[in-house]
Amino acid sequence: MILFKKVSDLKKFVEAQRLMGKSIGFSPTMGALHSGHMALLHTSQAQCDISIVSIFVNPTQFNDPEDLKKYPRTEGNDLAMLDKEGCDVVFMPGVDDIYPKNLPETPKLDLEGLDKVMEGAFRPGHFDGVVQVVKRLLDIVAPDKLYMGQKDFQQFTIINFMIEQYKLPVELVVVPIVREDSGLAKSSRNVRLSEAAKQKATSIFQQLSGLRAALEKFSPKEVETKFLKALEIAGLEPEYLCIVNGKTLQPVSDFSKESYVVACTAAWIEGVRLIDNMILKQ
């Protein structure tokens, strides 16, 4: 496994691989790696000649400075895990490498409302930062395929929109959510939870699993209300449940008339914010 910290060094490596006809797979992460991230790597390894993983805690996507401070940083464990799993290249840049002073300012992309709902409603400016860093990383790495997880449904939907708008020569591959045996979605933030909180948080998956059947009997609005109440009873502080069109992220009013429906949710427990989703129809 090769570790690069400088943009110029990574670019030279990638150019050399291209000259040899190698395909490049890329998985951007913020570290604190777990088996969900390894699923991105494994999918890349199965589909590409060279797999690159970046570790960069991007400050521009944190609207809460305290959340940025608390975000777990486990570089030693991350590198050991990636090495064990046979990762080819790790890119660990500093903030000044990603956002140098002489970097030309990219005009802000109109996300056509994709950034205003769900996560965007509770984390204003978050997706501007996500688009900014992913575009920058794609410009640096220039991969054939970009690997992202389904758990951040809104995020990968927005990144796919960005790829289409900029006509970037990269294919987005979405890897399914990796879950604990309990059903809890793997997350870097799970390490901050007590065992009791993790047990309570399994109610998120349990409630998501019953939504498809509930939508056969009740309206989306009624289902959303029941879902939020169930999480409260389980001991969580739910922020939202949105049953939306999987492409536009707009609310669904009639489940039977839609072809692509996803339920996205966020909830707090022990001061930790958890997100999850389930594709109900595709």
C-alpha positions as CSV (number, residue, x, y, z in Angstrom):
1,M,0.0,0.0,0.0
2,I,1.3,3.4,-1.0
3,L,0.5,6.6,1.1
4,F,0.4,10.0,-0.6
5,K,0.0,13.3,1.2
6,K,0.8,15.7,-1.6
7,V,-1.5,16.3,-4.6
8,S,1.4,16.4,-7.0
9,D,2.7,13.1,-5.9
10,L,-0.6,11.4,-6.3
11,K,-1.2,12.9,-9.7
12,K,2.1,11.6,-11.0
13,F,1.3,8.1,-9.7
14,V,-2.2,8.2,-11.4
15,E,-0.7,9.4,-14.7
16,A,1.8,6.5,-14.7
17,Q,-1.0,4.0,-14.1
18,R,-3.0,5.5,-16.9
19,L,-0.1,5.1,-19.3
20,M,-0.1,1.4,-18.4
21,G,-3.8,1.2,-19.2
22,K,-4.9,0.7,-15.6
23,S,-8.4,1.6,-14.5
24,I,-8.8,3.7,-11.3
25,G,-11.4,3.3,-8.6
26,F,-11.8,6.0,-5.9
27,S,-13.5,6.0,-2.5
28,P,-13.5,9.3,-0.7
29,T,-13.8,9.0,3.1
30,M,-13.4,11.2,6.2
31,G,-11.6,8.3,8.1
32,A,-12.8,6.6,11.2
33,L,-13.2,3.6,8.9
34,H,-15.4,0.6,9.4
35,S,-16.8,-2.3,7.4
36,G,-19.1,0.0,5.5
37,H,-16.0,1.8,4.1
38,M,-14.4,-1.5,3.4
39,A,-17.4,-2.5,1.2
40,L,-16.6,0.5,-1.0
41,L,-13.0,-0.6,-1.3
42,H,-13.9,-4.2,-2.0
43,T,-16.3,-3.2,-4.7
44,S,-13.6,-1.0,-6.2
45,Q,-11.1,-3.9,-6.1
46,A,-13.5,-6.1,-7.9
47,Q,-14.1,-3.6,-10.7
48,C,-10.8,-1.7,-11.1
49,D,-7.1,-2.3,-11.4
50,I,-6.1,0.3,-8.9
51,S,-8.1,1.3,-5.8
52,I,-7.5,4.6,-4.1
53,V,-9.1,5.7,-0.8
54,S,-8.8,9.2,0.5
55,I,-9.0,10.2,4.2
56,F,-9.8,13.8,4.6
57,V,-12.0,15.4,7.3
58,N,-13.5,18.2,5.2
59,P,-14.1,21.3,7.3
60,T,-16.4,23.0,4.7
61,Q,-19.2,20.5,5.1
62,F,-19.6,21.0,8.9
63,N,-22.1,23.6,9.7
64,D,-21.5,23.0,13.5
65,P,-17.9,23.6,14.6
66,E,-18.4,21.4,17.6
67,D,-19.3,18.5,15.3
68,L,-16.1,19.0,13.4
69,K,-14.1,18.9,16.7
70,K,-15.8,15.8,17.9
71,Y,-15.5,13.9,14.6
72,P,-13.4,10.8,15.3
73,R,-9.9,10.8,13.9
74,T,-8.3,7.3,13.9
75,E,-5.6,7.6,11.2
76,G,-3.4,4.8,12.6
77,N,-6.3,2.3,12.7
78,D,-7.5,3.4,9.4
79,L,-4.2,2.8,7.6
80,A,-3.8,-0.6,9.3
81,M,-7.3,-1.6,8.2
82,L,-6.7,-0.5,4.6
83,D,-3.4,-2.2,4.4
84,K,-4.9,-5.4,5.7
85,E,-7.6,-5.2,3.1
86,G,-5.1,-4.8,0.2
87,C,-5.8,-1.2,-0.6
88,D,-3.4,0.0,-3.3
89,V,-3.2,3.7,-2.5
90,V,-4.3,6.0,0.4
91,F,-4.5,9.8,-0.1
92,M,-4.3,11.8,3.1
93,P,-4.0,15.4,2.2
94,G,-4.0,18.4,4.5
95,V,-6.5,21.3,4.3
96,D,-4.0,23.4,2.5
97,D,-3.5,20.7,-0.1
98,I,-7.2,20.5,-0.9
99,Y,-7.8,24.2,-0.6
100,P,-4.6,26.0,-1.5
101,K,-4.7,29.8,-1.6
102,N,-4.2,29.9,-5.4
103,L,-7.0,27.5,-6.1
104,P,-9.4,29.1,-8.7
105,E,-12.8,29.7,-7.2
106,T,-15.4,27.4,-8.8
107,P,-18.8,29.0,-9.4
108,K,-21.4,27.6,-7.0
109,L,-23.5,24.9,-8.6
110,D,-27.3,25.3,-8.5
111,L,-28.5,22.0,-7.0
112,E,-32.1,22.7,-8.0
113,G,-33.5,22.2,-4.5
114,L,-31.8,18.8,-3.9
115,D,-29.8,20.4,-1.1
116,K,-32.8,22.2,0.6
117,V,-34.7,19.2,1.9
118,M,-34.0,16.5,4.6
119,E,-30.3,16.9,5.6
120,G,-30.1,20.3,3.9
121,A,-33.0,21.7,5.9
122,F,-31.2,20.8,9.2
123,R,-27.6,21.4,8.1
124,P,-27.6,24.6,5.9
125,G,-24.5,24.8,3.7
126,H,-23.5,21.2,4.3
127,F,-24.0,20.1,0.7
128,D,-22.1,23.1,-0.7
129,G,-19.1,21.8,1.2
130,V,-19.7,18.2,0.1
131,V,-19.9,19.2,-3.6
132,Q,-16.9,21.4,-3.2
133,V,-14.7,18.7,-1.8
134,V,-15.8,15.8,-4.0
135,K,-15.4,18.0,-7.1
136,R,-11.9,18.9,-5.9
137,L,-11.0,15.3,-5.2
138,L,-12.3,14.1,-8.5
139,D,-10.2,16.7,-10.3
140,I,-7.1,15.5,-8.4
141,V,-7.7,11.7,-8.7
142,A,-9.5,11.6,-12.1
143,P,-10.9,8.1,-11.4
144,D,-12.9,5.9,-13.8
145,K,-15.3,5.0,-11.0
146,L,-16.4,6.8,-7.8
147,Y,-17.6,4.7,-5.0
148,M,-20.1,6.0,-2.4
149,G,-22.3,4.4,0.2
150,Q,-26.1,4.3,0.1
151,K,-26.3,5.3,3.7
152,D,-25.8,8.9,2.6
153,F,-28.6,8.8,0.1
154,Q,-29.1,12.5,-0.4
155,Q,-25.3,13.0,-0.7
156,F,-24.8,10.5,-3.5
157,T,-27.9,11.8,-5.3
158,I,-26.5,15.3,-5.2
159,I,-23.0,14.1,-6.3
160,N,-24.6,12.2,-9.2
161,F,-26.4,15.4,-10.2
162,M,-23.1,17.3,-10.0
163,I,-21.4,14.7,-12.2
164,E,-24.2,15.1,-14.8
165,Q,-24.1,18.9,-14.7
166,Y,-20.3,19.2,-15.1
167,K,-20.3,16.2,-17.5
168,L,-17.5,14.6,-15.6
169,P,-15.9,11.4,-17.1
170,V,-16.6,9.3,-14.0
171,E,-19.1,6.6,-13.2
172,L,-20.8,6.7,-9.8
173,V,-21.2,3.3,-8.1
174,V,-23.4,3.2,-5.1
175,V,-22.7,0.5,-2.6
176,P,-25.5,-0.9,-0.3
177,I,-25.7,0.0,3.4
178,V,-23.6,-2.3,5.6
179,R,-25.3,-3.0,8.9
180,E,-24.6,-4.4,12.3
181,D,-26.2,-7.8,13.1
182,S,-28.8,-5.7,15.0
183,G,-29.7,-3.8,11.8
184,L,-28.0,-0.5,12.9
185,A,-26.3,1.1,10.0
186,K,-22.5,1.2,10.3
187,S,-21.3,4.7,11.0
188,S,-18.2,6.4,12.2
189,R,-20.3,8.1,14.8
190,N,-21.4,4.8,16.3
191,V,-18.2,4.6,18.4
192,R,-19.5,7.5,20.5
193,L,-22.6,5.5,21.6
194,S,-23.0,3.4,24.7
195,E,-24.2,-0.2,24.2
196,A,-27.6,0.8,25.6
197,A,-27.9,3.6,23.1
198,K,-26.9,1.3,20.2
199,Q,-29.6,-1.1,21.3
200,K,-32.2,1.7,21.3
201,A,-30.9,2.9,17.9
202,T,-31.8,-0.5,16.3
203,S,-35.4,0.8,16.4
204,I,-34.5,3.0,13.3
205,F,-33.9,-0.1,11.2
206,Q,-36.9,-1.9,12.7
207,Q,-39.3,0.9,11.9
208,L,-37.8,1.4,8.4
209,S,-38.4,-2.3,7.7
210,G,-42.1,-1.9,8.3
211,L,-42.7,1.1,6.1
212,R,-43.4,-0.6,2.8
213,A,-46.3,-2.6,4.4
214,A,-47.6,0.5,6.2
215,L,-47.7,2.5,3.0
216,E,-50.1,-0.1,1.5
217,K,-52.6,1.0,4.2
218,F,-51.8,4.6,5.2
219,S,-50.8,7.8,3.4
220,P,-47.1,8.8,3.5
221,K,-47.9,11.6,5.9
222,E,-49.7,9.2,8.3
223,V,-46.8,6.8,8.1
224,E,-44.2,9.5,8.8
225,T,-46.1,10.6,11.9
226,K,-46.3,7.0,13.2
227,F,-42.6,6.4,12.5
228,L,-41.5,9.5,14.4
229,K,-43.7,8.6,17.4
230,A,-42.3,5.1,17.5
231,L,-38.7,6.4,17.6
232,E,-39.6,8.7,20.5
233,I,-41.1,5.8,22.4
234,A,-37.9,3.8,21.8
235,G,-35.9,6.6,23.4
236,L,-34.6,8.5,20.4
237,E,-35.0,12.2,19.4
238,P,-36.2,11.9,15.8
239,E,-35.4,14.8,13.5
240,Y,-37.3,13.8,10.4
241,L,-38.6,11.0,8.3
242,C,-39.1,11.9,4.6
243,I,-40.7,9.5,2.1
244,V,-39.5,10.9,-1.2
245,N,-39.0,10.3,-4.9
246,G,-35.5,8.8,-5.1
247,K,-34.3,11.1,-7.9
248,T,-35.9,14.5,-7.1
249,L,-36.0,14.0,-3.3
250,Q,-39.5,15.6,-3.3
251,P,-42.2,14.2,-0.9
252,V,-44.3,11.4,-2.2
253,S,-48.1,11.9,-1.8
254,D,-49.2,8.6,-3.3
255,F,-46.9,5.5,-2.9
256,S,-48.8,3.5,-5.5
257,K,-48.1,6.0,-8.3
258,E,-44.4,6.3,-7.8
259,S,-41.7,4.0,-9.3
260,Y,-38.7,5.0,-7.2
261,V,-39.4,5.7,-3.5
262,V,-36.9,6.0,-0.6
263,A,-37.5,6.7,3.1
264,C,-34.7,8.8,4.7
265,T,-34.4,9.6,8.4
266,A,-32.3,11.2,11.0
267,A,-32.4,10.9,14.8
268,W,-30.4,11.8,17.9
269,I,-29.3,9.7,20.8
270,E,-26.7,10.5,23.5
271,G,-25.8,13.7,21.5
272,V,-25.0,11.7,18.4
273,R,-26.9,12.2,15.1
274,L,-27.6,9.1,13.2
275,I,-28.9,8.9,9.6
276,D,-30.4,5.9,7.7
277,N,-32.6,5.2,4.8
278,M,-34.3,2.4,3.0
279,I,-35.3,2.1,-0.7
280,L,-39.0,1.1,-0.7
281,K,-39.5,0.9,-4.4
282,Q,-37.2,1.0,-7.4
